[in-house]
Amino acid sequence: MHEQAEKLQHAGNGVAVNGAAAAAKAEADAYRNGEDRPLGGYVLVMAVFAALVAGAAGLARLKHRRLPDGVGAWDVLLIAAGTHKLSRTISKNSVTAPLRAPFTRYEGRGGPSEVMEEVRAASGVRHSIGELITCPFCLDVWIATGFAIGLVFAPRVTRLVAATFTALTGSDFLHLAYARAQQAAEG
């Protein structure tokens, strides 16, 4: 009798799981509106992000690492500019194209030392990764979170890396200002 009740419970769970899966598929299909949107790939990318953050939080707890008492304005500016440059370097720079090549297709030149790429639609996961690594706005979340985790585990190294990319950001703007001034001087 106990076995029968257990079988019925498992069967009921299977129906509930199948019903939930069917409802999730229906919602995803309604969202897609006929377009090919890799929602499963996005879920996987979000799960990896959440796992990395949870892992860092767990490691911090195990190692008795404390959160900083506060994050100063200088650190915020440093990390903001460093995040900007690192995300553009990863997502747009010509030299980092080999990192993106398995997920993208070259479309043409972009801004100075940048390329434009189209995301390949080979599979949901591959497409989702392609969207992530070609979008500086999307990468900003990952990079800023990495810098924040760095401030907990290795603040000096994190500030050095962020300062380096911040200096590169400033240098980029100086190059652009110089080119504009040069164009204005030439008439």
N, C-alpha and C positions, 0 to 999 in steps of 0.2 A: 504494500500500500504506500509506503514511504517512497519507494522507487517510482511509482506512478505519479505521485504528487511532484516529485523532482522532475520527471520527464515533462509533465504539463507546465511546470514553471519554466524550464528551459525552452520549451516550445513557445510559450508566451513571450519570453525574452527575445527569441528569434523573430517573432512577429513584430515586436516593438522595435527591434533593431532594423529589420527590413522596412518597417513603416517610416522610421526616422530617416533612413537612407533615401527612401523614395521621396519623402518630403524635402530633404536637402537637395536632391537632384532637381526636383520641380522648381524650387526656389532659385537654384543656380541657372536653370534653363530660362526662367522668367527674367532674371537679371541680364543674361547674355543678350536677350532681345535679337536673336538670330546671328549675333557676331560670335567669332571664335575667341572667347576670353578664357584663359587657363586658370580658372579659380582654384583648382586643386593644386597647381603649382604655387599660386600665391599663398595658399594655406601652408604648404611645406616651407616656403621661404619665411613666413611669419613664425612658424613653429621652430625653425632653426634659430631665428633671432631670439625668441623667448627662451629657448633652451640655453643659448649662450649667456643671456642676462641672468637667468636663474642659476646657471653654473658659476658665474662670477660672484653672484651674491652668496651662494653656498660656500664657495672657496673663501670668500672674505670672512664669512662667519667662522669657518674652521680655523683660519689663520688669525682670528681675532683682530682683523683689520677694521678700523673704524672709518665711518664716513668723515669727510672733512667737516670741521665745525661750520664752515661756510665756503662759498665759492665767490671770490672777489671779482670785481668788475674787470680787473686786468686778465684774470684767467678766462672769463667769459669772452672778452675780445680776442684773446690769443687763440682760444679753441674755435671761436666762430670763424676767424680768418683762416686758421689752419685747416678746419673742416672744409671750408669753401675750396681751398686750393687742392687739397688731397682728393676731394670728390671729383673735381674737374680733371685732375691728373689721371685718375683711374678711369673715368667715364668718357673722356674726350681726347686725351693726348695721343698724338701719333705714335709715340714710343711705346705706350701701353696697349696698343692695338692687338698684339699677340695674346694678351690676357683675355680680351673680349672676342677674339676670332672664332672660337668654338660656338659662340652664342649669337654672333652678329654677321652682317654682310656689309662691306664697304659701300657707301653711297656717294661720297665726295668729300671735298675739303670743307672745313668749318671755319672757325675763327683762327687767329694766329696759332700755329702749331696744333690745331685741332682737326678732327675728322668728324664727318657725319656718318652714322651707321644705322642700318635697319636691323631690327631684331629678327632672328630666324624663328620660324614657327614650327620647328620640328616636333616638339613635344611640349606638354604643359609645363614641366619643370624647366626644361631648357629655355623655353620662351620666357618664363618668369625670371630666371636668372639673367637672361639677356636684357630684359627691361630694367632690372635692378642695376646692372653694371653699366648701362648706357645713360642712366638718368642721374645727374648730379644731385638733384633734389631728393631722390630716393636713397642714394648713398649717404647723404648728409646724416640721416637718422642713425645708420650703422656706425659711421665714423665718429660722430659726436658722442655716441654711446661708448665707443671704444676709448675715446679720450677721457670720458667720465670714469670709466672703469680704471683707466690708467692713473687717474688722480688718486684713486684708492690704493692701488698696489705699487705704483712707481711714479710718484708725482714729479720728481726731478727729470726723469727721462721723458715723461709725457709732456712736460713744459718745454723741454728742448726740442722734441719732435714738432710740437705745435708751433713753437717759435720759428723753426726752420720753414715750415709751410706758410706761416704768416709773413715771413720775410719774402718768400717767393710771390705771395699775393701782392705785396707792396711793389716788388720788382716788376711784376706784370703791369700794374697800373702806371709805373714810371715809364716802361717801354711804350705803352699806348699814348701817354701824354707826350713823350718825346717825338713819336711818329706824327702825332697831330700837330705839334709845334713846327716840326720840319716841313710838313705839308703847307702850313700857313705861311711859313717864311718863303717857300718857293712860289707862292702866289695862288 
